[in-house]
């Protein structure tokens, strides 16, 4: 039987899930079609997990508007969804005279973007704030509003809230065809046909290929790989805030940042690649990242490396977001969402809802009282289940048996081993599953998780 909906959202990354949530909470019958076995199977699973202020976004851009709207909404709803935030702030650090000369321009750009609490500090004040920085740090732009969040629990919460408002989420449902008819669209997927009055293409790394199903794609995805190094837990004490470089024309550069999971990480690199899935790491690049971290904070020379990972960003030939309602067709394209997708997701969802109302049909209206779907806490700065007792299965990350069982059951349960890791942190510690992997896989297999006993590489921002 063909399933019918008001809107089909293609792509189960953080942006697609945020859009699904917004449209479902507006009263539309929605479905999300994800090609992978679980949500966050693409670009969204590997990122730096920062909540940005937009201080360095292009002035007047859609990206700036969505980052700031998204960050504002995240802060407004996070308590009701049990989502963590560490208000670390950030320093854009100048390491030479030329970089220091750029700081006043960055300050002016930040304030023009409405981030008015930014200010410049000299080397003495910087070393007081970050006493373990190398002596070469000359000055910095302080951005107090930058923060660290959980990259996986937020989209999980968006998906669960969408389900609570009547949405449907289909995994292993890659879209292979799209035909427009009088009543909307018929989408051919690996799980059969789906009909929808309107479609939102939020397919990330495959966005151009989905777009090509209905028209010559106005953009081409040019994947950009970012590799990361995550230091052992003791490294977390060496840095207080996010440490950003002075950006170049091509890239924002590598960032040294604390994670919500109690680690310190450096990355991402910016490497052009043909890979669209399964991003790989290479030894030389990772050694270079670690060396750069030690240059910035010499004490990191004594810190071990906990894990490594790589993520892919769906860059296009242009730097700006590629978002539009296709004229005369009930189709909204959301492409080219690069490194700011986690911060901008909720803002993009609001923008898409506006496009739908303006170009397709009025929204039915938001229910008087939303259903809130808090997710389990994975952050170190808040209480975790192991502290209340219970049998620990993953000792590196202190994950209990009950947490793993909960992630394998209930709404939006893990669809593969990677999804189970992202919901619990199991197998993501120092041993990378060497000690607990067999038991975690056995629990997953007993719960009927497909491919539970298959191998899986390092995954995400631990």
C-alpha positions as CSV (number, residue, x, y, z in Angstrom):
1,X,0.0,0.0,0.0
2,X,1.3,3.5,-0.9
3,X,1.7,5.8,2.1
4,X,0.4,9.3,1.7
5,X,1.6,12.5,3.6
6,X,1.5,16.2,3.4
7,X,5.3,16.6,3.3
8,X,8.2,14.2,2.7
9,X,11.5,15.3,4.1
10,X,14.5,13.5,2.4
11,X,17.5,13.1,4.6
12,X,17.8,12.1,8.3
13,X,20.6,14.4,9.4
14,X,20.2,17.2,11.9
15,X,18.7,19.6,9.4
16,X,16.2,17.1,8.1
17,X,15.2,16.1,11.6
18,X,14.8,19.7,12.6
19,X,12.6,20.4,9.6
20,X,10.5,17.3,10.2
21,X,10.0,18.5,13.8
22,X,8.9,22.0,12.8
23,X,6.5,20.8,10.1
24,X,5.0,18.1,12.3
25,X,4.5,20.5,15.2
26,X,2.7,22.8,12.7
27,X,0.1,20.1,12.1
28,X,1.3,18.7,8.8
29,X,1.4,14.9,8.1
30,X,5.1,14.4,7.6
31,X,7.5,11.5,6.8
32,X,11.3,11.5,6.8
33,X,13.1,9.3,4.3
34,X,16.6,8.3,5.3
35,X,18.9,6.2,3.1
36,X,20.9,4.8,6.0
37,X,19.9,2.3,8.6
38,X,19.6,5.0,11.3
39,X,19.4,8.8,11.6
40,X,22.7,10.8,11.4
41,X,24.2,8.2,9.0
42,X,25.7,10.9,6.9
43,X,27.4,14.3,7.5
44,X,25.7,14.9,10.8
45,X,27.4,12.0,12.7
46,X,30.9,13.7,12.6
47,X,31.2,17.3,13.6
48,X,32.8,19.6,16.2
49,X,29.5,20.0,18.2
50,X,29.7,23.7,18.8
51,X,26.8,26.1,19.1
52,X,27.8,29.2,17.2
53,X,26.8,32.8,17.6
54,X,27.2,33.7,13.9
55,X,29.9,36.2,14.8
56,X,31.9,35.3,11.7
57,X,29.1,34.4,9.3
58,X,28.7,36.4,6.0
59,X,26.9,39.6,6.8
60,X,23.2,39.6,5.8
61,X,23.3,36.0,4.8
62,X,20.7,33.3,5.3
63,X,23.4,31.4,7.1
64,X,23.7,34.2,9.7
65,X,20.0,34.5,10.2
66,X,19.5,30.7,10.6
67,X,22.5,30.2,12.9
68,X,21.2,33.0,15.2
69,X,17.6,31.9,15.1
70,X,18.6,28.3,15.6
71,X,20.9,29.0,18.5
72,X,18.2,31.1,20.2
73,X,15.6,28.3,19.9
74,X,18.1,25.7,21.1
75,X,18.6,27.7,24.3
76,X,14.9,28.2,24.7
77,X,13.9,24.5,24.4
78,X,17.0,22.7,25.7
79,X,15.8,22.3,29.3
80,X,12.5,20.7,28.2
81,X,14.3,18.3,25.9
82,X,17.1,17.6,28.4
83,X,19.8,18.9,26.1
84,X,23.1,20.0,27.6
85,X,25.1,23.2,26.9
86,X,28.5,24.3,28.2
87,X,28.9,28.1,28.0
88,X,32.6,28.0,27.4
89,X,33.0,31.0,25.2
90,X,35.7,31.2,22.5
91,X,38.9,33.0,21.7
92,X,40.0,33.7,18.1
93,X,43.7,33.6,18.8
94,X,46.4,35.6,16.8
95,X,49.8,33.9,16.7
96,X,51.7,36.4,14.5
97,X,51.6,40.1,13.6
98,X,49.5,39.7,10.5
99,X,46.9,37.7,12.3
100,X,46.8,40.3,15.1
101,X,46.2,43.0,12.5
102,X,43.1,41.1,11.4
103,X,41.4,41.1,14.8
104,X,39.9,44.6,14.7
105,X,38.2,43.7,11.3
106,X,36.9,40.5,12.9
107,X,35.5,42.5,15.8
108,X,33.8,44.9,13.5
109,X,32.3,42.0,11.5
110,X,31.0,40.3,14.7
111,X,29.4,43.5,16.0
112,X,27.8,44.2,12.6
113,X,26.3,40.7,12.9
114,X,24.7,41.6,16.1
115,X,27.2,39.8,18.4
116,X,27.9,42.8,20.5
117,X,29.5,41.2,23.5
118,X,32.7,40.5,21.6
119,X,35.9,42.3,22.5
120,X,39.6,42.3,22.0
121,X,42.1,41.2,24.6
122,X,45.9,41.4,24.7
123,X,48.4,38.7,25.4
124,X,48.5,39.2,29.1
125,X,44.7,38.9,29.6
126,X,44.6,36.0,27.2
127,X,47.2,34.1,29.2
128,X,45.3,34.8,32.4
129,X,42.2,33.3,30.8
130,X,44.1,30.4,29.2
131,X,47.3,30.0,31.3
132,X,48.5,26.9,29.4
133,X,48.6,28.5,26.0
134,X,52.0,28.7,24.3
135,X,53.9,32.0,24.8
136,X,53.5,32.9,21.2
137,X,49.8,33.8,21.6
138,X,49.7,37.6,21.0
139,X,46.1,38.6,21.3
140,X,42.6,37.4,20.7
141,X,39.0,38.3,20.0
142,X,36.8,37.0,22.8
143,X,33.4,35.7,21.8
144,X,31.6,34.8,25.1
145,X,28.5,33.4,23.5
146,X,30.1,30.4,21.7
147,X,29.1,27.2,23.4
148,X,29.6,23.4,23.4
149,X,26.6,21.1,22.9
150,X,25.9,17.4,22.3
151,X,25.9,16.7,18.6
152,X,23.8,13.5,18.7
153,X,21.2,14.0,21.4
154,X,19.8,17.2,19.9
155,X,18.8,15.6,16.5
156,X,17.6,12.6,18.4
157,X,15.3,14.9,20.5
158,X,14.1,16.6,17.4
159,X,13.2,13.3,15.8
160,X,11.4,12.0,18.9
161,X,9.4,15.2,19.2
162,X,8.4,14.9,15.6
163,X,7.2,11.3,16.2
164,X,5.2,12.5,19.2
165,X,3.4,15.0,16.9
166,X,2.5,12.2,14.4
167,X,5.5,12.1,12.1
168,X,6.8,8.9,10.5
169,X,10.5,8.1,10.1
170,X,11.6,5.5,7.6
171,X,15.2,4.3,7.5
172,X,16.8,2.3,4.6
173,X,14.5,4.3,2.4
174,X,16.8,5.8,-0.2
175,X,14.9,7.8,-2.7
176,X,15.6,6.6,-6.3
177,X,12.8,8.4,-8.2
178,X,10.4,11.3,-8.1
179,X,7.4,11.9,-10.3
180,X,5.2,15.0,-10.1
181,X,1.4,14.6,-10.6
182,X,-1.8,16.6,-9.9
183,X,-1.8,15.7,-6.2
184,X,1.9,16.3,-5.5
185,X,4.8,13.9,-5.7
186,X,5.3,10.1,-5.9
187,X,8.7,9.1,-4.5
188,X,10.2,5.8,-5.3
189,X,12.2,4.4,-2.4
190,X,14.0,1.2,-1.4
191,X,10.9,0.6,0.8
192,X,8.2,1.2,-1.7
193,X,6.4,4.3,-3.0
194,X,5.5,7.3,-0.8
195,X,3.2,10.1,-1.9
196,X,3.4,13.6,-0.6
197,X,1.8,16.9,-1.4
198,X,5.3,18.6,-1.0
199,X,8.9,17.5,-0.7
200,X,11.9,19.0,1.2
201,X,15.3,17.9,-0.1
202,X,17.6,17.9,2.9
203,X,19.7,15.0,1.6
204,X,23.1,16.6,2.6
205,X,26.0,14.8,0.9
206,X,23.5,13.4,-1.7
207,X,21.5,16.5,-2.1
208,X,22.6,17.2,-5.7
209,X,21.7,13.6,-6.7
210,X,18.2,13.9,-5.2
211,X,17.8,17.3,-6.8
212,X,18.7,15.7,-10.2
213,X,15.7,13.5,-10.0
214,X,13.4,16.5,-10.8
215,X,15.6,19.0,-12.5
216,X,19.3,19.8,-13.4
217,X,20.7,20.4,-10.0
218,X,21.7,24.0,-9.4
219,X,24.6,22.9,-7.3
220,X,27.1,20.1,-7.1
221,X,28.2,18.6,-3.8
222,X,31.9,18.8,-3.4
223,X,32.5,16.9,-0.2
224,X,35.0,18.4,2.2
225,X,36.5,16.0,4.7
226,X,37.5,17.1,8.2
227,X,39.7,14.9,10.4
228,X,39.8,15.2,14.2
229,X,42.0,14.0,17.1
230,X,40.4,13.5,20.5
231,X,42.7,13.6,23.5
232,X,42.4,11.5,26.7
233,X,40.3,12.9,29.5
234,X,43.2,14.7,31.3
235,X,43.6,16.9,28.3
236,X,40.2,18.5,29.0
237,X,41.6,20.4,32.0
238,X,44.2,22.2,29.9
239,X,41.9,24.5,28.0
240,X,38.9,26.5,29.4
241,X,37.3,27.8,26.1
242,X,37.1,27.1,22.4
243,X,40.3,28.2,20.7
244,X,39.7,29.4,17.1
245,X,42.3,30.4,14.6
246,X,42.1,33.7,12.6
247,X,40.3,32.4,9.5
248,X,41.7,32.4,5.9
249,X,39.8,33.0,2.7
250,X,39.5,29.2,2.2
251,X,38.8,27.8,5.6
252,X,38.1,28.7,9.2
253,X,41.0,26.5,10.2
254,X,41.4,23.9,12.9
255,X,39.8,24.5,16.3
256,X,41.0,23.2,19.7
257,X,37.8,22.7,21.7
258,X,36.4,20.9,24.7
259,X,33.6,18.4,24.1
260,X,30.4,17.8,26.1
261,X,31.8,14.3,26.9
262,X,34.7,15.6,28.9
263,X,37.5,15.5,26.3
264,X,39.6,17.9,24.3
265,X,39.7,17.7,20.5
266,X,41.3,19.4,17.6
267,X,40.0,19.7,14.0
268,X,38.6,19.8,11.5
269,X,40.9,19.8,8.5
270,X,39.5,20.9,5.2
271,X,40.3,18.4,2.5
272,X,38.5,18.1,-0.9
273,X,37.5,14.5,-1.5
274,X,35.3,12.4,-3.7
275,X,34.1,10.4,-0.7
276,X,30.4,10.8,0.2
277,X,30.3,8.2,3.0
278,X,32.7,6.3,5.1
279,X,35.3,9.2,5.6
280,X,38.8,7.8,6.3
281,X,41.6,9.1,8.4
282,X,45.3,9.1,7.5
283,X,48.2,9.0,9.9
284,X,50.2,12.0,8.5
285,X,47.2,14.4,8.8
286,X,46.4,13.2,12.3
287,X,50.0,13.5,13.4
288,X,49.9,17.1,12.0
289,X,46.8,17.9,14.0
290,X,48.3,16.5,17.2
291,X,51.4,18.6,16.6
292,X,49.4,21.7,16.0
293,X,47.5,21.1,19.3
294,X,50.9,20.8,21.1
295,X,52.1,24.0,19.5
296,X,49.1,25.8,20.9
297,X,49.1,24.1,24.4
298,X,52.5,22.5,25.0
299,X,51.3,20.4,28.0
300,X,49.3,18.4,25.5
301,X,52.5,16.7,24.6
302,X,52.0,14.5,27.7
303,X,48.4,13.7,26.9
304,X,47.5,10.5,25.1
305,X,45.1,10.3,22.2
306,X,41.7,8.7,23.0
307,X,40.4,8.4,19.5
308,X,40.3,9.8,16.0
309,X,37.5,10.4,13.5
310,X,36.6,12.1,10.3
311,X,33.5,13.8,9.1
312,X,32.2,15.0,5.7
313,X,30.6,18.3,5.0
314,X,28.3,18.8,2.0
315,X,30.1,21.8,0.5
316,X,29.2,23.1,-2.9
317,X,30.9,25.3,-5.4
318,X,29.6,28.3,-3.5
319,X,30.1,29.2,0.1
320,X,26.5,30.2,0.8
321,X,23.5,27.9,1.7
322,X,21.6,26.7,-1.4
323,X,18.0,27.0,-0.1
324,X,15.0,27.8,-2.2
325,X,11.4,26.9,-3.0
326,X,11.4,25.7,-6.6
327,X,9.1,28.0,-8.5
328,X,5.8,26.5,-9.5
329,X,6.5,23.2,-7.8
330,X,5.8,21.9,-4.3
331,X,9.5,21.2,-3.7
332,X,11.9,23.0,-1.3
333,X,15.7,22.5,-1.7
334,X,18.0,22.8,1.4
335,X,21.5,22.2,0.2
336,X,25.1,23.2,0.8
337,X,24.7,23.3,4.6
338,X,28.3,23.0,5.6
339,X,30.0,23.4,9.0
340,X,27.2,25.4,10.7
341,X,24.4,22.9,10.2
342,X,24.1,21.9,13.9
343,X,23.8,25.5,15.0
344,X,21.5,26.5,12.1
345,X,19.2,23.5,12.0
346,X,16.3,24.9,14.0
347,X,16.6,28.2,12.2
348,X,16.6,26.5,8.8
349,X,13.5,24.6,9.9
350,X,11.7,27.8,10.7
351,X,12.8,29.2,7.3
352,X,11.5,26.1,5.5
353,X,8.2,26.4,7.3
354,X,8.0,30.0,6.1
355,X,8.8,28.9,2.5
356,X,6.1,26.2,2.7
357,X,3.5,28.7,3.9
358,X,4.5,31.3,1.3
359,X,4.9,29.1,-1.8
360,X,2.9,25.9,-1.2
361,X,0.1,26.1,1.3
362,X,-0.8,27.7,4.7
363,X,0.4,25.9,7.7
364,X,-2.5,24.2,9.7
365,X,-1.2,25.8,12.9
366,X,0.8,24.9,16.0
367,X,-0.9,22.8,18.7
368,X,-1.6,24.8,21.8
369,X,0.8,22.7,24.0
370,X,3.7,20.9,22.4
371,X,4.6,17.4,23.5
372,X,8.1,17.4,25.0
373,X,10.3,14.4,24.6
374,X,13.4,14.7,26.8
375,X,16.3,12.4,25.9
376,X,18.9,10.7,28.1
377,X,21.9,12.8,29.2
378,X,25.3,11.9,27.8
379,X,27.1,15.0,29.0
380,X,29.8,14.8,31.7
381,X,28.8,18.1,33.3
382,X,25.4,16.7,34.4
383,X,24.3,13.6,36.3
384,X,24.6,10.3,34.4
385,X,22.9,7.0,35.2
386,X,26.0,5.2,36.4
387,X,26.2,7.6,39.3
388,X,22.8,6.2,40.5
389,X,24.0,2.6,40.4
390,X,23.4,-0.1,37.8
391,X,25.6,-2.5,36.0
392,X,28.3,-0.8,33.9
393,X,28.9,-2.5,30.5
394,X,31.3,0.1,28.9
395,X,33.8,1.1,31.6
396,X,35.7,3.6,29.5
397,X,32.6,5.8,29.0
398,X,30.7,4.4,32.0
399,X,27.6,3.3,30.1
400,X,25.1,1.1,32.0
401,X,23.2,-2.0,30.7
402,X,20.0,-0.1,31.2
403,X,21.1,2.7,29.0
404,X,22.0,0.3,26.2
405,X,18.6,-1.5,26.6
406,X,16.7,1.8,26.5
407,X,18.5,2.9,23.3
408,X,17.5,-0.4,21.6
409,X,13.8,0.1,22.5
410,X,11.2,2.8,22.4
411,X,10.7,5.6,19.9
412,X,13.4,6.1,17.4
413,X,15.5,3.2,18.7
414,X,19.0,2.7,17.3
415,X,18.9,1.3,13.8
416,X,22.5,0.1,13.6
417,X,25.6,-0.2,15.8
418,X,26.7,3.4,15.0
419,X,23.3,4.7,16.1
420,X,23.6,2.7,19.4
421,X,27.0,4.2,20.0
422,X,25.7,7.7,19.4
423,X,22.8,7.2,21.8
424,X,24.9,5.8,24.7
425,X,28.6,6.5,24.1
426,X,29.2,2.7,24.4
427,X,32.4,1.5,22.6
428,X,33.6,5.1,22.1
429,X,36.1,5.3,24.9
430,X,39.8,4.7,25.1
431,X,39.6,1.0,24.2
432,X,37.2,1.6,21.3
433,X,35.1,-1.4,22.2
434,X,38.0,-3.8,22.8
435,X,36.7,-4.8,26.2
436,X,32.9,-4.2,25.9
437,X,32.3,-4.6,22.2
438,X,31.3,-8.3,22.3
439,X,28.8,-7.8,25.0
440,X,27.3,-4.6,23.4
441,X,27.0,-6.4,20.1
442,X,25.4,-9.4,21.8
443,X,22.8,-7.1,23.4
444,X,22.1,-5.4,20.1
445,X,21.8,-8.7,18.3
446,X,19.4,-10.0,21.0
447,X,17.2,-6.9,20.5
448,X,17.1,-7.7,16.7
449,X,19.4,-4.9,15.6
450,X,20.4,-5.6,12.0
451,X,24.2,-6.0,11.4
452,X,24.8,-5.9,15.1
453,X,27.8,-8.2,14.9
454,X,29.4,-6.4,11.9
455,X,32.5,-4.3,12.1
456,X,32.2,-0.6,12.4
457,X,35.0,2.0,12.4
458,X,35.4,5.0,14.8
459,X,32.4,7.2,14.5
460,X,31.6,10.8,15.6
461,X,32.7,13.3,18.1
462,X,33.6,11.4,21.2
